[in-house]
């Protein structure tokens, strides 16, 4: 009787605040007597305390006839009494019952740390059910493998690796080396760099260098999503959460990135209220959908990027300090192109080699003077601007060789020292003269003082050049 009381205590403990009123009792009776699962409960000695109707019918017993009998008297192959002795569960085991092989589970029942009984249930009534399930699983596995093969064959942008990051400049290589070390960890990363420095390319490379390389790579530009949709876009929503919502609901970017990496570009553009929720997601690794009833665990790695100083945004009250310090733990700074101009010839050669092949002329090439002019330009738009310029001049050039005269005027007239002032307040004549002086100086530097070659590039007579040099006080 003591063992029975112990088992009843286990049941009462399991019910907790759900008092065994009439509705609860009826629900439990229906659950225990369902025809799909044979159920037996024994005490610590292996005597039957409860057997549901499905098991009684299968064994040919009258209702209640099993009560008090040792389980092996009814089912000789049973191991419920053994589980009571070892205290170890046995799940998914095969068992012969009346000449039929079934898949069963045997679970010990504990009270105050000691085993007071055990529960046995039939997981599969026939091995054919297991075989059918296994076949379905194999079909699903084959489908997943097929989809994975197709995905690998697609020219996806997240195929970029560190090998795709060109450049031998010291500052760029330092950034690449740090990013490689960071990639091998599972730490969240903040990429900081001006527009066009390759932050997204670095994010792809970090993902593909990490243990999550075979997981999803999910991208989101925080500046491109409307403020009122930011939360649902990031965290998802349940059906009917708001007017106009998809009636099936939608998972957010973090859930899409489960097992992989999420890349949030321009993270400084997130509204403050979303920043607070993002901080919680980073700390707890849980998201809660709009209209949801509870959190969902997500396994992701965050790579965030910004082209502004987040510390300045914090001081201006536009970015949360706690989120900034969380993101700032692992920071990779991407240098602007003007800090590694020695890589410009490599970039130009790469763009011309891989993008622009012209019928009858083959690949374009750029003269040393033109490349030198590109190296002297400050490139506010960085590598992206350089690529755009190379593309434009490659299409516009009349021959296979791209010379100084093919470059856009701003490349030749830009003076890094005066770039920030913009020549504001000068008269038109003065502005023209200043631009003319800069061009002449630049061309002379490029030609290393060869005035004959400078005249050819400028398209002026040698006497004209000397006159202008005298007027501007140049040698």
Secondary structure in CASP SS format (residue, H / E / C, confidence):
PFRMAT SS
TARGET T0000
AUTHOR 0000-0000-0000
METHOD secondary structure of the structure
MODEL  1
X C 1.00
X H 1.00
X H 1.00
X H 1.00
X H 1.00
X H 1.00
X H 1.00
X H 1.00
X H 1.00
X H 1.00
X H 1.00
X H 1.00
X H 1.00
X H 1.00
X H 1.00
X C 1.00
X C 1.00
X C 1.00
X C 1.00
X C 1.00
X C 1.00
X H 1.00
X H 1.00
X H 1.00
X H 1.00
X H 1.00
X H 1.00
X H 1.00
X H 1.00
X H 1.00
X H 1.00
X H 1.00
X C 1.00
X C 1.00
X C 1.00
X C 1.00
X C 1.00
X C 1.00
X E 1.00
X E 1.00
X E 1.00
X E 1.00
X E 1.00
X C 1.00
X C 1.00
X C 1.00
X E 1.00
X E 1.00
X E 1.00
X E 1.00
X E 1.00
X C 1.00
X H 1.00
X H 1.00
X H 1.00
X H 1.00
X H 1.00
X H 1.00
X H 1.00
X C 1.00
X C 1.00
X C 1.00
X C 1.00
X C 1.00
X C 1.00
X C 1.00
X C 1.00
X C 1.00
X C 1.00
X E 1.00
X H 1.00
X H 1.00
X H 1.00
X H 1.00
X C 1.00
X C 1.00
X C 1.00
X C 1.00
X C 1.00
X H 1.00
X H 1.00
X H 1.00
X H 1.00
X H 1.00
X H 1.00
X H 1.00
X C 1.00
X C 1.00
X C 1.00
X E 1.00
X E 1.00
X E 1.00
X E 1.00
X E 1.00
X E 1.00
X E 1.00
X E 1.00
X C 1.00
X C 1.00
X E 1.00
X E 1.00
X E 1.00
X E 1.00
X E 1.00
X E 1.00
X E 1.00
X E 1.00
X E 1.00
X E 1.00
X E 1.00
X E 1.00
X C 1.00
X C 1.00
X E 1.00
X E 1.00
X E 1.00
X E 1.00
X E 1.00
X E 1.00
X E 1.00
X E 1.00
X E 1.00
X E 1.00
X E 1.00
X C 1.00
X C 1.00
X H 1.00
X H 1.00
X H 1.00
X H 1.00
X H 1.00
X H 1.00
X H 1.00
X H 1.00
X H 1.00
X H 1.00
X H 1.00
X H 1.00
X H 1.00
X H 1.00
X H 1.00
X H 1.00
X H 1.00
X H 1.00
X H 1.00
X H 1.00
X H 1.00
X H 1.00
X H 1.00
X H 1.00
X H 1.00
X H 1.00
X H 1.00
X C 1.00
X C 1.00
X C 1.00
X H 1.00
X H 1.00
X H 1.00
X C 1.00
X C 1.00
X H 1.00
X H 1.00
X H 1.00
X C 1.00
X C 1.00
X C 1.00
X C 1.00
X C 1.00
X H 1.00
X H 1.00
X H 1.00
X H 1.00
X H 1.00
X H 1.00
X H 1.00
X H 1.00
X H 1.00
X H 1.00
X H 1.00
X H 1.00
X H 1.00
X H 1.00
X C 1.00
X C 1.00
X C 1.00
X C 1.00
X C 1.00
X E 1.00
X E 1.00
X E 1.00
X E 1.00
X C 1.00
X C 1.00
X C 1.00
X C 1.00
X C 1.00
X C 1.00
X H 1.00
X H 1.00
X H 1.00
X H 1.00
X H 1.00
X H 1.00
X H 1.00
X H 1.00
X H 1.00
X H 1.00
X H 1.00
X C 1.00
X C 1.00
X C 1.00
X C 1.00
X C 1.00
X C 1.00
X C 1.00
X E 1.00
X E 1.00
X E 1.00
X E 1.00
X E 1.00
X H 1.00
X H 1.00
X H 1.00
X C 1.00
X C 1.00
X H 1.00
X H 1.00
X H 1.00
X H 1.00
X H 1.00
X H 1.00
X H 1.00
X H 1.00
X H 1.00
X E 1.00
X E 1.00
X C 1.00
X C 1.00
X C 1.00
X C 1.00
X C 1.00
X C 1.00
X C 1.00
X C 1.00
X C 1.00
X C 1.00
X C 1.00
X C 1.00
X E 1.00
X E 1.00
X C 1.00
X H 1.00
X H 1.00
X H 1.00
X H 1.00
X C 1.00
X C 1.00
X C 1.00
X E 1.00
X E 1.00
X E 1.00
X E 1.00
X E 1.00
X E 1.00
X C 1.00
X H 1.00
X H 1.00
X H 1.00
X C 1.00
X C 1.00
X H 1.00
X H 1.00
X H 1.00
X H 1.00
X H 1.00
X H 1.00
X H 1.00
X H 1.00
X H 1.00
X H 1.00
X H 1.00
X H 1.00
X H 1.00
X C 1.00
X E 1.00
X E 1.00
X C 1.00
X C 1.00
X E 1.00
X C 1.00
X C 1.00
X C 1.00
X C 1.00
X C 1.00
X E 1.00
X E 1.00
X C 1.00
X C 1.00
X E 1.00
X E 1.00
X E 1.00
X E 1.00
X E 1.00
X E 1.00
X E 1.00
X C 1.00
X C 1.00
X C 1.00
X H 1.00
X H 1.00
X H 1.00
X H 1.00
X H 1.00
X H 1.00
X C 1.00
X C 1.00
X C 1.00
X C 1.00
X C 1.00
X H 1.00
X H 1.00
X H 1.00
X H 1.00
X H 1.00
X H 1.00
X H 1.00
X C 1.00
X C 1.00
X C 1.00
X E 1.00
X E 1.00
X E 1.00
X C 1.00
X C 1.00
X C 1.00
X H 1.00
X H 1.00
X H 1.00
X H 1.00
X H 1.00
X H 1.00
X H 1.00
X H 1.00
X H 1.00
X H 1.00
X H 1.00
X H 1.00
X H 1.00
X H 1.00
X H 1.00
X H 1.00
X H 1.00
X H 1.00
X H 1.00
X C 1.00
X E 1.00
X E 1.00
X C 1.00
X C 1.00
X C 1.00
X E 1.00
X E 1.00
X C 1.00
X E 1.00
X E 1.00
X C 1.00
X H 1.00
X H 1.00
X H 1.00
X H 1.00
X H 1.00
X H 1.00
X H 1.00
X H 1.00
X H 1.00
X C 1.00
X C 1.00
X C 1.00
X C 1.00
X C 1.00
X H 1.00
X H 1.00
X H 1.00
X H 1.00
X H 1.00
X H 1.00
X H 1.00
X H 1.00
X H 1.00
X H 1.00
X H 1.00
X H 1.00
X H 1.00
X H 1.00
X H 1.00
X C 1.00
X C 1.00
X C 1.00
X C 1.00
X E 1.00
X E 1.00
X C 1.00
X H 1.00
X H 1.00
X H 1.00
X C 1.00
X C 1.00
X H 1.00
X H 1.00
X H 1.00
X H 1.00
X H 1.00
X C 1.00
X C 1.00
X H 1.00
X H 1.00
X H 1.00
X C 1.00
X C 1.00
X C 1.00
X C 1.00
X C 1.00
X C 1.00
X C 1.00
X C 1.00
X C 1.00
X H 1.00
X H 1.00
X H 1.00
X H 1.00
X H 1.00
X H 1.00
X H 1.00
X H 1.00
X H 1.00
X H 1.00
X H 1.00
X H 1.00
X H 1.00
X H 1.00
X H 1.00
X H 1.00
X H 1.00
X H 1.00
X H 1.00
X C 1.00
X C 1.00
X C 1.00
X C 1.00
X H 1.00
X H 1.00
X H 1.00
X H 1.00
X H 1.00
X H 1.00
X H 1.00
X H 1.00
X C 1.00
X C 1.00
X C 1.00
X H 1.00
X H 1.00
X H 1.00
X H 1.00
X H 1.00
X H 1.00
X H 1.00
X H 1.00
X H 1.00
X H 1.00
X C 1.00
X C 1.00
X C 1.00
X C 1.00
END
